[in-house]
Amino acid sequence: VQLQASGGGLVQAGGSLRLSCAASGRIGRFNTWNWYRQAPGQQRELVALASNTGDINYADFVKGRFTISRDNAKNTVYLQMDSLLPEGTGVYYCNVVSILPTADVWGQGTLVTVSS
């Protein structure tokens, strides 16, 4: 399985972006898609996740502003980011973890820059 992330770019504070992450290859039936963010000089942190059972969770710092969604038919996950803040600047990575078969796959990252 390979993941291809896209949708990053430069946006003003308060603006919106929609990230996409498409998987090629078969993903295990039991899976969780994750979006992470790595700000400059910071560790990578979890932003949002969506499991195949319908569980969705967000980091506190994005609740109410970001929305994660899945299109299982297209093997694609999205992250709609609204009301972006300058501290949202960073590289966003998608990740899928699955079992049957077991996998832990990362995309290449897409850069989001939020100007103040």
ZIFEN-V391364 format. One record per helix or strand. SS is the DSSP state (H for helix, E for strand). FROM is the first residue (numbers start at 1). LEN is the number of residues. If there is no record, write none. Layout:
SS,FROM,LEN + SS,FROM,LEN
This chain:
E,2,5 + E,9,4 + E,17,8 + E,30,9 + E,44,8 + E,56,3 + H,60,3 + E,66,6 + H,72,3 + E,76,6 + H,86,3 + E,90,10 + E,103,4 + E,110,6
